[in-house]
Amino acid sequence: RHELGDNEIGRKIMHYFRVDSTNGVALKLVGEGAPHGTVVVAEEQIAGRGRFDRTWYSEKSSGIYVSVILRPALPPSTAPILTLMAAVAAHQAISTSTGLPVDIRWPNDLLVDGKKVCGILTEMNAEVDRLNAVVLGIGINVNHSEMPSELNTVATSLKIEGGRPYSRAHILVALLKELERKYHLLLDEGGVAIARRWTAASTYATGKRIRVASNSGGFQATTVCLEPNGALRVRRDDGREESLVSGAIIEVK
């Protein structure tokens, strides 16, 4: 904790050996009035969750499983940019801590060599016109020696990619510091500043051939730009452009 200095994020850190999910614990703490910047860290999650209710593989004492409680004075419509903010912060923390080439796949998957090393799940407690709290759940595969067979074509770890183990504590401190910086950047300069940094960090921002999966079916497109509200502008193969606000994308090789 002392390495975080005067960081608001991480002023209170709750450490658990085993939880269902850190987001679940954090949301409960939100209901109990936990202050802005409260951090929940676990050594193991037995029911870790990702986007679309997917399971997040959380090997004991190998990864970083953390949730951060934010209490921003912002409208609920800004929730997507908070997710992108977390992705930019995680990108910076992992890149500087490991030297590995990290990419961001919209909106918030961090990849090394095309495989996922970090996922982010944002959940909120909100009223119609204001956010009471946002919980940023971040999972980083750090020192996994191998991934389950069903995941090894799509997921990896920093240790697998870098060929050596990394300090989880060092990366966690770097992550919390970057979240603090990027959060204040968002408050001071707005979503456009976050979108600019996301664009600089991601090969998916422009000119990437992708397949978009959605409830109404999939289609292929080329990315155009990231918009300041967090939407991804794409151009379909028939020339029509649209802004994606949710859904999943994959690169078309």
C-alpha positions, 0 to 999 in steps of 0.5 A: 500500500505504501508504494501507492503514495497519495493515490485515492485508488487503493487507499483501502485494499481488501485482500481475500484468499478465495472468493466467488468473484472480486466484482461480486464482493465489490458490489456488495461493498458498494451497497454497504457504502464503501468509498471511492477507490476501494480495491478488492484483490483475491488470490483465487476466484471460483466463479470469476466472470467476464463479459456476456457471463463467460467464465474467467479462468482464475488459477490460484496465486497465478493471476491478478484478480482485482476490482476497483470501486469508483464513485464518479460524478458522471451520468450513466452514459459515460460507463463505456468510456470508463471501461476503455479507460481501464483498458488503457490503464491496464495496457500501460501497466502491463507494457511498462512492467513486462516490455511485452507488445500489448494490443487492445481489442475493442472494447477491453480485451488485452492481447499479446500475440493475438491471444488474450492476457487481460479482460475487463468487466464493468458493472454499475450501480446507477439511477436514471441520471447518475452513477452511484458507483462503478466496479471495474473488474480486471483479470490479468493472466500473469504467471500461468505456466499453461492454459486449459486446452480449451483456451490455449488457442485464444488465451495466454499469460505474461509468463508464457509470452515473456518466458519468465515469471513476473511480480504480480505485486509490481504489476498491480501497483502499476495498474492502480497508479495508471487507473488513478492517472487515467481516471483524472485524465477522464475527469479533466479532459473528457472521453476524447482524451481517453479515446485518443490514448486507446487509439494510440494503443490499439491496432483495432482502432482503424483499418482492421478487418474484423467480424462482428458478432451480434444478436442479430447475426454477424457481418464483416467490416473494417474499423474506421475510428473509436468515437469519444463515447467509446463506440467503434465506428466500422464500415461494412463491406457494402460501404455503410458505416455504423457505430458499435456500442456493444458486441464482440469482434474478432480479427479476420486474418 
